[in-house]
Amino acid sequence: MAVIPNFAIDKNMSILVLGTVALDTVKTPCGVRKNILGGSAAHFAMAARFFVPVNLVAIVGEDFPKRYIDLLDKKGIVLTSLIKVPGRTFRWVGEYKGDLNTALTITTELGVLSLFKPTLTESQRKIEHVFLANVDPEIQMHLLKSIHTPRLVGCDSMNYWISHKRNQLLRLLKKVDIYVANDAEARSLSGKSNLLDAARKLLCFGPKIVVVKKGEHGLLCVSRRMIFSLPGYPVNEAVDPTGAGDTFAGGFMGYLAKARRIDDGAIRKALVYGTVLASFNVENFGAKRVCNLSNVEIESRIRRFRKVAAF
């Protein structure tokens, strides 16, 4: 499996991500962290930045720490459409127990997210690679309609939107190329208990590719011509899985944007990169591990994963 040489970033390519930038309070068997940088767009951007420039579209409140904005900027993430307004930032408080596979949500505070109407610059409207990270599907559709000629559109969601805005989500899926969901979401939206049946049913809703995330157990990727299964990368100690799915999506979509092709080989390699980046994410709280990650570490883990997953 070829590694991108030196992870050289093509300045002529970029990806746009819509989602949340949040303040998370997380409790796991390894400890508690309060008001750390989180949110679907933040985790996605931290991973995708290794491949292409990332334009982040989100909203935060006046209470959002400047140090986190400075951190995102320092990592090369374009913050032109990160809006800061009066009010409180979206906050999530959650706890993980046991095998860390399921988060127990203690509280969710939407704050300024309830007022969010994303706006883009004219240059951002021309970006061809777009990822609609977890947020209200009506907001996702609003942004997608403002993109001139998208070449590749990926989408994520969550059980809350599946339950409360199913029709809006189904309309959105007709417009996207790749749908990324965890196993519970795939079963809920499709009505199928078997994951392969669920993925095939989701293809009928419009996406060309469906990726079902199974946490530490890896993933299942299904298109009309391909079925691909990949194990999770074995991590010695998982500390906090918050944002692992968004980190996976960032690595996956970032690689595809850089590769500039969407054949079976590129998809498989992209899935490997996404899986490896997600494995780093769980090794510390929030985005801390991926934030401090080096290209050398990624290349080394890709080589080890190749040996682990070889048949």
C-alpha positions in Angstrom: 0.0 0.0 0.0 1.6 3.3 -1.1 2.0 6.0 1.4 1.6 9.6 0.2 5.2 10.7 -0.1 6.0 13.1 2.8 2.3 14.0 3.0 2.9 16.9 0.6 -0.2 19.1 0.6 -1.5 20.2 -2.8 -2.3 23.9 -2.3 -4.6 23.9 -5.4 -6.9 21.4 -3.7 -9.0 21.9 -0.6 -12.0 20.4 1.2 -14.9 22.2 3.0 -16.4 20.8 6.1 -19.6 21.9 7.7 -20.3 20.9 11.3 -19.9 21.8 15.0 -17.1 23.3 16.9 -17.9 22.6 20.5 -16.8 22.6 24.1 -16.9 19.0 25.4 -16.8 17.7 29.0 -15.9 14.0 28.9 -15.6 11.3 31.6 -14.0 8.0 30.9 -12.4 5.4 33.2 -9.1 7.3 32.5 -10.3 10.6 33.9 -12.4 13.7 33.3 -11.7 16.7 31.1 -13.9 19.8 31.1 -14.6 22.2 28.2 -12.1 20.7 25.8 -12.1 21.4 22.1 -14.6 19.2 20.3 -17.2 19.1 17.7 -17.6 17.2 14.4 -16.0 19.8 12.2 -13.1 20.4 14.5 -12.2 16.6 14.7 -12.7 16.2 11.0 -10.5 19.2 10.2 -7.7 18.1 12.4 -7.4 14.8 10.4 -8.1 16.1 6.9 -5.4 18.8 7.2 -2.7 16.2 6.6 -3.9 15.8 3.0 -5.4 19.0 1.7 -6.2 22.5 3.0 -9.4 22.5 5.1 -12.1 25.2 5.1 -14.1 24.9 8.3 -17.7 26.2 8.5 -19.2 26.4 12.0 -20.5 28.7 14.7 -19.2 29.4 18.2 -20.3 31.7 21.0 -18.5 34.6 22.7 -17.4 32.2 25.4 -15.4 30.1 23.0 -11.7 30.3 24.1 -9.4 32.2 21.9 -6.7 29.6 22.5 -8.7 27.1 20.5 -9.2 29.4 17.6 -5.5 30.1 17.6 -4.8 26.4 17.7 -7.1 25.7 14.7 -5.4 28.5 12.8 -1.9 27.3 13.7 -2.8 23.9 12.2 -3.5 25.6 8.9 -7.3 25.3 9.0 -9.0 28.1 7.1 -11.4 29.8 9.6 -13.0 32.4 7.3 -16.4 30.9 7.8 -16.1 30.1 11.5 -18.6 32.6 12.9 -18.3 33.9 16.5 -21.5 35.5 17.8 -23.0 36.6 21.2 -24.2 33.6 23.2 -22.9 30.3 24.4 -21.0 27.8 22.4 -22.5 24.3 21.7 -21.6 22.1 24.6 -21.8 18.3 25.1 -21.3 16.5 28.4 -20.9 12.7 28.1 -19.5 9.6 29.9 -18.1 6.3 28.7 -18.0 3.2 30.7 -16.7 -0.4 30.2 -15.5 -1.0 26.7 -15.9 2.7 25.7 -18.1 1.8 22.7 -21.1 3.7 23.8 -21.3 7.3 25.0 -23.9 8.2 27.7 -25.0 11.8 27.0 -25.5 13.7 30.2 -26.4 17.1 28.8 -26.4 18.8 25.4 -26.6 22.6 25.1 -27.2 23.8 21.6 -26.5 27.5 22.4 -25.7 29.5 19.3 -26.0 26.4 17.1 -29.7 26.8 17.1 -29.2 30.1 15.2 -26.7 28.8 12.7 -27.1 29.7 9.0 -23.7 29.1 7.3 -22.4 31.6 4.8 -19.5 31.0 2.4 -17.2 33.2 0.5 -17.3 33.1 -3.3 -14.1 31.1 -3.4 -15.5 28.6 -0.9 -18.6 28.1 -3.1 -16.2 26.8 -5.8 -14.6 24.1 -3.6 -15.3 20.7 -5.2 -14.9 18.4 -2.1 -17.4 18.9 0.7 -18.2 17.0 3.9 -21.4 17.6 5.8 -20.5 16.5 9.3 -23.0 15.9 12.0 -25.5 18.8 12.3 -29.1 19.4 11.4 -29.8 18.0 7.9 -31.6 21.3 7.0 -28.4 23.2 7.7 -26.5 20.6 5.7 -28.9 21.0 2.7 -28.7 24.8 2.9 -24.9 24.7 2.6 -24.9 22.1 -0.1 -27.2 24.3 -2.3 -24.7 27.1 -2.1 -21.8 25.0 -3.6 -21.5 25.6 -7.3 -20.2 22.3 -8.8 -19.4 19.8 -6.0 -17.3 16.9 -7.3 -17.5 14.7 -4.1 -19.9 15.2 -1.3 -19.8 13.1 1.9 -22.3 13.2 4.8 -22.6 12.1 8.4 -25.6 12.2 10.8 -26.7 10.9 14.1 -29.7 9.0 15.6 -31.3 12.3 16.8 -31.7 13.5 13.3 -32.8 10.1 12.0 -35.6 10.1 14.6 -36.6 13.7 14.4 -35.8 14.8 10.8 -35.9 11.6 8.9 -37.6 13.1 5.8 -35.1 16.0 5.6 -32.2 13.5 6.0 -33.6 11.3 3.2 -33.9 14.3 0.9 -30.2 15.1 1.6 -29.0 11.6 0.9 -30.3 11.9 -2.6 -27.7 14.6 -3.1 -24.6 13.0 -1.6 -22.0 10.6 -2.9 -20.8 9.0 0.4 -22.8 8.4 3.5 -20.9 7.6 6.7 -22.8 6.1 9.7 -22.1 4.0 12.7 -23.7 0.6 13.0 -26.6 1.8 15.2 -27.4 4.7 12.8 -27.3 2.4 9.8 -29.7 0.0 11.4 -32.0 2.7 12.5 -32.3 4.5 9.2 -32.5 1.4 7.1 -34.7 -0.7 9.3 -32.4 -3.7 8.7 -30.6 -5.5 11.5 -28.0 -7.2 9.3 -25.3 -4.6 8.6 -24.8 -5.7 5.0 -28.5 -5.5 4.3 -28.6 -2.1 6.1 -25.8 -0.7 3.9 -27.4 -2.0 0.7 -30.7 -0.4 1.8 -29.0 2.9 2.4 -27.5 2.8 -1.1 -31.1 2.8 -2.4 -31.6 6.2 -0.7 -29.1 7.8 -3.1 -25.4 7.6 -2.0 -23.0 5.8 -4.2 -20.9 4.6 -1.3 -22.0 3.7 2.3 -19.4 3.3 5.1 -20.6 1.7 8.3 -18.4 2.4 11.3 -18.2 -0.4 13.9 -16.0 1.3 16.5 -13.1 -0.9 17.7 -14.4 -3.6 15.4 -13.6 -1.7 12.2 -15.8 -0.9 9.3 -17.9 -2.1 6.4 -17.8 -0.2 3.0 -20.4 -1.1 0.4 -21.1 0.3 -3.1 -22.9 -1.2 -6.0 -19.8 -2.9 -7.2 -17.7 -3.4 -4.0 -17.9 -4.8 -0.5 -14.9 -4.1 1.7 -14.4 -4.9 5.3 -11.5 -3.6 7.5 -10.7 -4.3 11.1 -10.0 -1.6 13.6 -6.4 -0.8 14.3 -5.5 -2.5 17.6 -4.8 0.2 20.2 -3.0 -0.6 23.5 -5.0 1.7 25.6 -8.1 3.6 24.5 -8.6 6.8 26.6 -11.4 8.7 24.9 -13.3 7.7 21.7 -15.1 11.1 21.4 -14.6 12.4 17.8 -13.1 9.1 16.5 -15.8 8.8 13.8 -15.3 12.4 12.7 -11.5 11.9 12.7 -12.0 8.8 10.5 -14.1 10.8 8.1 -11.5 13.5 8.0 -8.7 11.1 7.0 -11.0 9.2 4.6 -12.3 12.3 2.8 -9.0 14.1 3.0 -7.2 11.2 1.2 -9.9 11.1 -1.5 -9.6 14.8 -2.1 -5.9 14.5 -2.5 -6.1 11.4 -4.7 -8.4 13.2 -7.1 -10.0 9.9 -8.1 -12.7 7.6 -6.6 -11.9 4.2 -7.9 -11.9 1.1 -5.7 -8.2 1.3 -4.9 -8.4 4.9 -3.8 -11.5 4.2 -1.6 -9.7 1.3 0.1 -6.6 3.3 0.8 -8.7 6.2 2.1 -10.5 3.9 4.5 -7.1 2.7 5.8 -5.9 6.3 6.4 -9.2 7.1 8.1 -9.0 4.1 10.4 -5.4 4.8 11.3 -6.1 8.5 12.2 -9.1 7.4 14.3 -6.8 5.0 16.2 -4.6 7.9 17.2 -7.7 10.0 18.3 -8.7 7.5 21.0 -5.3 7.6 22.6 -6.0 10.9 24.4 -8.9 13.1 25.4 -10.6 15.2 22.7 -8.4 16.2 19.7 -5.2 16.4 21.7 -3.5 13.3 20.2 -4.3 14.1 16.5 -3.5 17.8 17.1 0.1 16.8 18.1 0.4 14.0 15.5 3.3 13.9 13.1 3.5 12.6 9.5 6.2 10.1 10.6 3.8 8.6 13.1 1.1 8.2 10.6 3.4 6.6 8.0 4.8 4.2 10.7 1.3 3.1 11.8 0.1 2.6 8.2 3.0 0.2 7.6 2.2 -1.7 10.8 -1.5 -1.8 10.0 -0.7 -3.3 6.6 1.0 -6.2 8.3 -1.8 -6.6 10.9 -4.6 -6.6 8.3 -2.8 -8.7 5.6 -4.5 -12.0 4.7 
